[in-house]
Amino acid sequence: MADDLPPPIVVTGKRVKKRTLAAVLGSPLAAAMLFVIIPREESGRKVDATVQQDGSVQIKHIAGKQYLKVYLDIVGVPTACDGITKGMKLGQTYTEAQCNEKLEEELVAHAEPVIQCIPELYGRPYQAVPGVDLSFNIGTAGVCKSSLVRFWRAKQWKAGCDWLIKFNKAGGREIRGLSLRRRRLQEVCYTGIVAGKTPENLEARVKAVR
């Protein structure tokens, strides 16, 4: 069942109306999960995320390093915050609030194309989250040109979840970190569609991936 859809944020004045991640995905739960998962996977930090009635998100940093200053990642791309590369230049520094805002902008930018190419994900938090996480990691084209579209458009949910592990390579070789990330997201994906994999034991299942 889809989560209740919150109303979009309406900003008065000359600013354009802002569409929230919860509205894009049709699920406040999916939005909250992504705001926790992306910082964990991209930066190794722990945060708490709460979706408000209007769809906005409050993020609280709990533990782990915050990358507020732009650095070069392992392939030499200027990066900051939680894996954000768009518009980043060496020498720039951001506040925690600015990083949170950029994270939401990037999540919306990656979620919208995924929902467009796989509309069946709308309102399905446990499958939408892996789809958007994958889009954030490999790009929207990588998701929308993959077999995930065929599986999930046909509502073959488990087949799509199984397929996620295929995206564990970089430069033609398997990367352990990517394999672990995909396996964690598979546990999210299987929730509610595989016997015994429930929302109640999701956290324990994710933590058990080693």
C-alpha positions as CSV (number, residue, x, y, z in Angstrom):
1,M,0.0,0.0,0.0
2,A,1.3,3.4,-0.9
3,D,2.1,5.8,2.0
4,D,-0.2,8.8,2.3
5,L,1.2,11.5,-0.1
6,P,2.1,14.7,1.7
7,P,1.3,18.0,0.0
8,P,4.1,19.7,-1.8
9,I,5.9,22.7,-0.3
10,V,4.6,25.9,-1.7
11,V,7.0,28.8,-1.5
12,T,5.5,32.2,-1.9
13,G,7.0,35.1,-3.8
14,K,9.1,34.7,-7.0
15,R,10.7,31.4,-6.0
16,V,9.6,28.2,-7.8
17,K,7.5,25.7,-5.9
18,K,9.7,23.1,-4.4
19,R,8.9,19.4,-4.8
20,T,10.0,17.3,-2.0
21,L,11.5,13.8,-2.2
22,A,8.5,12.4,-0.3
23,A,6.2,13.8,-3.0
24,V,8.3,12.5,-5.8
25,L,8.3,9.0,-4.4
26,G,4.8,9.0,-3.0
27,S,6.3,7.9,0.3
28,P,7.5,9.8,3.3
29,L,9.0,6.5,4.6
30,A,11.1,6.1,1.4
31,A,12.3,9.7,1.7
32,A,13.4,9.3,5.4
33,M,15.2,6.0,4.5
34,L,17.1,7.6,1.7
35,F,18.2,10.5,3.9
36,V,19.7,7.9,6.3
37,I,21.1,5.4,3.7
38,I,22.9,7.8,1.4
39,P,25.0,9.4,4.2
40,R,25.8,5.9,5.5
41,E,26.8,4.5,2.1
42,E,28.6,7.6,0.8
43,S,30.2,9.1,3.9
44,G,30.0,6.3,6.5
45,R,28.2,8.6,8.9
46,K,25.1,8.1,10.9
47,V,22.1,10.5,10.8
48,D,18.6,10.7,12.0
49,A,16.0,11.8,9.5
50,T,12.4,12.9,10.1
51,V,9.9,13.8,7.4
52,Q,7.6,16.6,8.5
53,Q,3.9,17.0,7.7
54,D,4.6,19.2,4.8
55,G,7.1,16.8,3.3
56,S,10.2,18.6,4.4
57,V,13.0,16.6,6.1
58,Q,14.9,17.4,9.3
59,I,18.3,15.7,9.4
60,K,20.3,15.4,12.5
61,H,24.0,14.3,12.3
62,I,24.8,11.7,15.0
63,A,28.2,10.3,14.3
64,G,30.9,9.9,11.6
65,K,33.0,12.3,9.5
66,Q,31.3,15.1,7.7
67,Y,32.9,16.1,4.4
68,L,32.1,19.8,4.5
69,K,35.2,20.7,2.5
70,V,35.6,19.7,-1.1
71,Y,38.1,16.9,-1.7
72,L,39.1,14.6,-4.5
73,D,37.5,11.1,-4.5
74,I,39.3,7.9,-5.4
75,V,39.0,8.7,-9.1
76,G,40.0,12.4,-8.7
77,V,36.5,13.9,-8.9
78,P,35.9,17.0,-6.6
79,T,33.4,15.8,-4.0
80,A,31.8,17.1,-0.8
81,C,29.0,16.4,1.7
82,D,27.5,12.9,1.0
83,G,29.0,12.0,-2.4
84,I,27.9,15.2,-4.1
85,T,29.9,16.1,-7.1
86,K,27.7,18.5,-9.1
87,G,29.2,22.0,-9.1
88,M,32.0,21.1,-6.6
89,K,35.3,22.8,-6.8
90,L,38.4,22.4,-4.7
91,G,38.7,25.1,-2.0
92,Q,34.9,25.3,-1.4
93,T,33.5,24.7,2.1
94,Y,29.9,24.1,3.0
95,T,27.8,24.2,6.2
96,E,25.9,21.2,7.4
97,A,22.7,22.9,6.4
98,Q,24.0,23.6,2.9
99,C,25.0,19.9,2.6
100,N,21.6,18.7,3.7
101,E,20.0,21.0,1.1
102,K,22.3,19.8,-1.6
103,L,21.6,16.2,-0.7
104,E,17.8,16.7,-1.1
105,E,18.3,18.4,-4.4
106,E,20.4,15.5,-5.7
107,L,18.1,12.9,-4.4
108,V,15.1,14.6,-6.1
109,A,17.1,14.9,-9.3
110,H,17.9,11.2,-9.2
111,A,14.5,10.1,-8.0
112,E,12.4,11.9,-10.6
113,P,13.8,10.1,-13.7
114,V,13.6,6.7,-11.9
115,I,9.9,7.2,-11.2
116,Q,9.4,8.3,-14.8
117,C,11.0,5.2,-16.2
118,I,9.5,2.9,-13.6
119,P,6.3,4.5,-12.4
120,E,5.3,1.2,-10.6
121,L,7.9,2.2,-7.9
122,Y,5.7,5.2,-6.8
123,G,4.4,4.5,-3.3
124,R,6.5,1.3,-2.9
125,P,9.2,2.5,-0.4
126,Y,11.1,-0.7,-0.1
127,Q,11.7,-1.1,-3.8
128,A,11.9,2.7,-4.6
129,V,14.7,3.2,-2.1
130,P,17.1,0.7,-3.8
131,G,16.2,2.1,-7.2
132,V,17.0,5.7,-6.2
133,D,20.2,4.6,-4.3
134,L,21.4,2.9,-7.4
135,S,20.6,5.9,-9.5
136,F,22.5,8.1,-7.0
137,N,25.5,5.8,-7.3
138,I,25.6,4.9,-11.0
139,G,23.4,7.6,-12.6
140,T,19.8,7.6,-13.8
141,A,20.7,6.4,-17.3
142,G,22.3,3.3,-15.8
143,V,19.1,2.4,-14.0
144,C,16.6,3.4,-16.7
145,K,18.5,1.4,-19.4
146,S,18.9,-1.7,-17.2
147,S,16.9,-4.9,-16.8
148,L,15.4,-3.4,-13.6
149,V,12.9,-1.5,-15.8
150,R,11.7,-4.7,-17.5
151,F,11.4,-6.6,-14.2
152,W,9.7,-3.8,-12.1
153,R,7.4,-2.6,-14.9
154,A,6.1,-6.1,-15.0
155,K,5.9,-6.1,-11.2
156,Q,8.4,-8.9,-10.9
157,W,9.6,-7.3,-7.7
158,K,11.9,-10.1,-6.4
159,A,13.5,-10.6,-9.8
160,G,14.4,-6.9,-9.8
161,C,15.7,-7.1,-6.2
162,D,17.9,-10.1,-7.2
163,W,19.3,-8.2,-10.2
164,L,20.7,-5.4,-7.9
165,I,23.8,-7.4,-7.1
166,K,24.8,-7.2,-10.8
167,F,25.8,-3.6,-10.2
168,N,28.9,-4.4,-8.1
169,K,31.7,-3.7,-10.6
170,A,33.8,-0.7,-11.4
171,G,36.3,-0.7,-14.2
172,G,35.3,-4.2,-15.1
173,R,36.1,-5.8,-11.8
174,E,34.0,-6.6,-8.8
175,I,34.4,-4.2,-5.9
176,R,33.7,-5.6,-2.4
177,G,32.3,-2.3,-1.1
178,L,29.8,-2.2,-4.0
179,S,28.8,-5.8,-3.4
180,L,28.1,-5.1,0.3
181,R,26.2,-1.9,-0.6
182,R,24.0,-3.8,-3.1
183,R,23.4,-6.6,-0.6
184,R,22.3,-4.1,2.0
185,L,19.9,-2.6,-0.5
186,Q,18.7,-6.0,-1.5
187,E,17.6,-6.6,2.1
188,V,15.6,-3.4,1.9
189,C,14.2,-4.4,-1.4
190,Y,13.1,-7.9,-0.2
191,T,11.1,-6.4,2.6
192,G,7.4,-7.4,2.3
193,I,7.9,-9.6,-0.8
194,V,10.0,-12.4,0.6
195,A,8.7,-14.5,3.5
196,G,10.2,-13.6,6.8
197,K,11.7,-10.3,5.6
198,T,9.6,-7.7,7.4
199,P,10.0,-4.0,8.3
200,E,10.4,-5.0,11.9
201,N,13.6,-7.1,11.2
202,L,15.0,-4.9,8.4
203,E,17.6,-3.1,10.5
204,A,19.0,-6.3,11.9
205,R,19.1,-7.8,8.4
206,V,21.0,-4.8,7.0
207,K,23.5,-4.9,9.9
208,A,24.1,-8.6,9.3
209,V,25.5,-7.9,5.9
210,R,29.3,-8.2,6.2
